[in-house]
């Protein structure tokens, strides 16, 4: 098995998959942490599915699926950012947009008379069949997303922990929310062509959900999420190539769950109640007496 894995690295399609998958894993880990911190895990599930509808519409019009992916995911991100201020409102907005988009996607597929292989690839991805151009596009998009996230890091983190205090201090929380969701939508649009909509949800949530059970500080949690995401991606791709029986998405999802489950069960034993509270930030309003602690958490990262 080990020899087969090492031997597979000589093939260009394997190296392309590892390089593109690594970029996606890094971006997904960073975005996933903030999605969880802001209570947007539902959005991480919805955006790839909304992108599927956009891809179907683009194929129906004779265009590349990427145009539909960008149009639908970015549009959905902006709408969610504008309308979803409270948690309940946000979940309702996301649910309505996703179900409407899926309905449109099914209609587009029913109207399309050709073979919609490119559309179905959006669901499952073609990580072992990507070209060098796909890799270059993925790298550029991921780098732009990472740079933009670094620029927004402190206000994004502050508004994730305590949006009320952040807004009182002049942080444009709605504008930051929209920009962040647009960045996530861009990353999703590029990534799901490679890893698929179903696996993208796993990469957004799995590593970050495990990391926040291990580390209390946001920066450390993000670093751990990146390491886990890279490990999942590399292990899944190499095992798929070496074994040849199951797709990479199966291995990645299985490894992600296998790591998260024991961490979820054992984390209360090494982290106290206070540590768990700081480790899992939410968009729920923080009481005034707790605002100072939230600000200290942001300042020390």
Secondary structure by P-SEA (a helix, b strand, c coil): caaaaaaacccaaaaaaaaaaaaaaaaaaaaaaaaaaaccaaaaacaaaaaaaaaaaaaaacccaaaaaaaaaaaaaaaaaaccccaaaaaaaaaaaaaaaaaaaaaaaaaccccaaaaaaaaccccccccaaaaaaaaaaaaaaaaaaaaacaaaaaaaacaaaaaaaccaaaaaaaaaaaaaaaaaaaaaaaccaaaaaaaacaaaaaaaaccccaaaaaaaaaaaaaaaaaaaaaaaaacccccaaaaaaaaaaaaaaaaaacccccccaaaaaaaccccccccccaaaaaaaaaaac
